[in-house]
Amino acid sequence: MSFTNLINNLIANASLLLVGLYIISRVTKLGFTTKLPVRRQVTISFLLAGLSILITLHGVLWNAQADFQYGFVPLIIAALYFGLPGVRITYVSSILVLPFILSETLLLITFLDYTLAAGGSIVYMYVRERIKPTRDIRIVNAISLVFISLLSMLNFNNYDHPTIYFISLSAFILIGYSAGFVLHIVYGGMRKMQRSERLITKYKEAAFTDALTGLGNRRRFEEEMRRVDEEVFIGPQDVALLFLDIDHFKSINDTYGHDAGDAILVEIGARLTQTARADDMVCRNGGEEFSVLLSDCNLSQGFVIGKRYLRQIAETPFALPDGSVIDVTVSIGIASTSEAKVVTSTQLIKKADVGLYVAKRSGRNRLGKWNELKAN
């Protein structure tokens, strides 16, 4: 085998490794973390074993006595990302399959390659308390390459051309370490992207979340109303909107203090969330006012759900921080896109707000709708 062919095969094997790891990460949605469920860790470890075997089959055969290949690198990946269970599964799976596809001489050398790589990875994990794959992958890869290089030197007498051997070994180490360095860059970039996505999601959730109750805030409510304009009014399904306001909340704050008022707000939010269906949206719009957007719901269905909220809040007293309990009620206004005169989210909001006013004026602790204003 010419030196040029050796270099071409080394590059091809490194490419095969990177492509295989990319495919595995996409197929399994690998998050590069040991916190993945055990079942997914096992699945990915088996796939890494398959990748290591595939690379072994297409490894660079230097001569009849020695074989250098990148089959051990997936073993290192499993060790770094899934700890000891991952390296055990990948190592054992590979070793069990290899005897059926490799000759005795090649099997022995490959077995030593895998064992040294796995052993080096495990020892390195024990030495380091915290593993950071995007950095440590280069180090463990380098350790494995050193072990395998030392192993190959034990067979130096079997090589016909020492000069070619040293040149080829140098190329193997250079490209092998370069492959690890590329993995470091690729994985590091992917982890940074994932971290950025998580931060963006976290900040976005914070921007749309009420700090006290954990519900959606007014910004989230307005976002949902835009979605109603874009999707609901042109679709077959209706939605209903409930506006809820805590009765005599200022008096509660004045009598029991703001800590008691906050506790009631939190409990109201919890009760609304408990009663809400999976697709409903509960928000705290501000102060003592809440909203519930009922998906796939017309006006009559909304009345049934609204009365359920009234009962749930009124029938169970609220515990205050000082240990005392008080009764709390809410007034609710309702409107729905199923009504003929509601054709925009602005009208939906206005009608629900008028319904809340009707409920308040009619005595509180009740459900009101906008077209009852004249009747009252």
Stockholm file with secondary structure:
# STOCKHOLM 1.0

chainA/1-376         MSFTNLINNLIANASLLLVGLYIISRVTKLGFTTKLPVRRQVTISFLLAGLSILITLHGVLWNAQADFQYGFVPLIIAALYFGLPGVRITYVSSILVLPFILSETLLLITFLDYTLAAGGSIVYMYVRERIKPTRDIRIVNAISLVFISLLSMLNFNNYDHPTIYFISLSAFILIGYSAGFVLHIVYGGMRKMQRSERLITKYKEAAFTDALTGLGNRRRFEEEMRRVDEEVFIGPQDVALLFLDIDHFKSINDTYGHDAGDAILVEIGARLTQTARADDMVCRNGGEEFSVLLSDCNLSQGFVIGKRYLRQIAETPFALPDGSVIDVTVSIGIASTSEAKVVTSTQLIKKADVGLYVAKRSGRNRLGKWNELKAN
#=GR chainA/1-376 SS CCHHHHHHHHHHHHHHHHHHHHHHHHHHTCCSSTTSCHHHHHHHHHHHHHHHHHHHHTCEECSSSCEECSTTHHHHHHHHHHHHHHHHHHHHHHHHHGGGTSCHHHHHHHHHHHHHHHHHHHHHHHHCSSCCHHHHHHHHHHHHHHHHHHHHHHTGGGCSCHHHHHHHHHHHHHHHHHHHHHHHHHHHHHHHHHHHHHHHHHHHHHHTBCTTTCSBCHHHHHHHHHHIIIIITTSSCCCEEEEEEETTHHHHHHHHCHHHHHHHHHHHHHHHHHHSCTTCEEEEEETTEEEEEESSCCHHHHHHHHHHHHHHHHHSCEECTTSCEECCCEEEEEEETTSTTCCSHHHHHHHHHHHHHHHHHTTSSSEEEGGGTTTC
#=GC SS_cons         CCHHHHHHHHHHHHHHHHHHHHHHHHHHTCCSSTTSCHHHHHHHHHHHHHHHHHHHHTCEECSSSCEECSTTHHHHHHHHHHHHHHHHHHHHHHHHHGGGTSCHHHHHHHHHHHHHHHHHHHHHHHHCSSCCHHHHHHHHHHHHHHHHHHHHHHTGGGCSCHHHHHHHHHHHHHHHHHHHHHHHHHHHHHHHHHHHHHHHHHHHHHHTBCTTTCSBCHHHHHHHHHHIIIIITTSSCCCEEEEEEETTHHHHHHHHCHHHHHHHHHHHHHHHHHHSCTTCEEEEEETTEEEEEESSCCHHHHHHHHHHHHHHHHHSCEECTTSCEECCCEEEEEEETTSTTCCSHHHHHHHHHHHHHHHHHTTSSSEEEGGGTTTC
//
